[in-house]
Amino acid sequence: MYRIEWIPPLALIGALTLLITPFLGAMLAVVVVLIVAVAILVAVVGAIVAVPFLLARAVHRHRRSGRALPADTAQATVGRASLPTATGRRASAPEASAALVR
């Protein structure tokens, strides 16, 4: 929020400098453009460097959690019923039916 409050005074100083001494005003404009260009370049390089790290971290967390992807989950659960057993763990339909026969 405070960054916005600095813009009008800086623009006024830059305009006055450009009107009073054109050489210094032009130099100030070039410096501002260079600073903005360097800031953009630093942001792009930071994003390029960060993307592989963030991707690897996301894959690592996904593998650690043991969760399947939504498409894998849908295919894995088709045709299988998950029923509770006497031990408290969940069993698939063949295990549950074998437990009922005993």
RADAJO-V297036 format. One record per backbone hydrogen bond with DSSP energy under -1.0 kcal/mol. NH is the residue of the N-H (numbers start at 1). CO is the residue of the C=O. E is the energy in kcal/mol with one decimal. If there is no record, write none. Layout:
BEGIN
nh->NH co->CO e->E
nh->NH co->CO e->E
END
This chain:
BEGIN
nh->10 co->6 e->-1.8
nh->11 co->7 e->-2.6
nh->12 co->8 e->-2.4
nh->13 co->9 e->-2.5
nh->14 co->10 e->-2.6
nh->15 co->11 e->-2.5
nh->16 co->12 e->-2.7
nh->17 co->13 e->-2.5
nh->18 co->14 e->-2.1
nh->19 co->15 e->-2.1
nh->20 co->16 e->-2.9
nh->21 co->17 e->-2.1
nh->25 co->21 e->-2.4
nh->26 co->22 e->-2.6
nh->27 co->23 e->-2.2
nh->28 co->24 e->-2.6
nh->29 co->25 e->-2.3
nh->30 co->26 e->-2.4
nh->31 co->27 e->-2.3
nh->32 co->28 e->-2.4
nh->33 co->29 e->-2.4
nh->34 co->30 e->-2.5
nh->35 co->31 e->-2.5
nh->36 co->32 e->-2.3
nh->37 co->33 e->-2.4
nh->38 co->34 e->-2.5
nh->39 co->35 e->-2.3
nh->40 co->36 e->-2.3
nh->41 co->37 e->-2.3
nh->42 co->38 e->-2.6
nh->43 co->39 e->-2.0
nh->44 co->40 e->-2.3
nh->45 co->41 e->-2.6
nh->46 co->42 e->-2.4
nh->47 co->43 e->-2.1
nh->48 co->44 e->-2.4
nh->49 co->45 e->-2.4
nh->50 co->46 e->-2.1
nh->51 co->47 e->-1.9
nh->54 co->50 e->-2.7
nh->55 co->51 e->-2.6
nh->56 co->52 e->-2.6
nh->57 co->53 e->-2.5
nh->58 co->54 e->-2.2
nh->59 co->55 e->-2.4
nh->60 co->56 e->-2.5
nh->61 co->57 e->-2.5
nh->62 co->58 e->-2.3
nh->63 co->59 e->-2.6
nh->64 co->60 e->-2.4
nh->65 co->61 e->-2.1
nh->73 co->69 e->-2.6
nh->74 co->70 e->-2.0
nh->75 co->71 e->-1.9
nh->76 co->72 e->-2.4
nh->77 co->73 e->-1.7
nh->80 co->77 e->-1.5
nh->83 co->91 e->-2.5
nh->85 co->89 e->-1.6
nh->88 co->85 e->-1.2
nh->91 co->83 e->-2.8
nh->96 co->92 e->-2.2
nh->97 co->93 e->-2.6
nh->98 co->94 e->-1.9
nh->99 co->95 e->-1.8
nh->100 co->96 e->-1.6
nh->101 co->97 e->-1.3
nh->102 co->98 e->-1.2
END
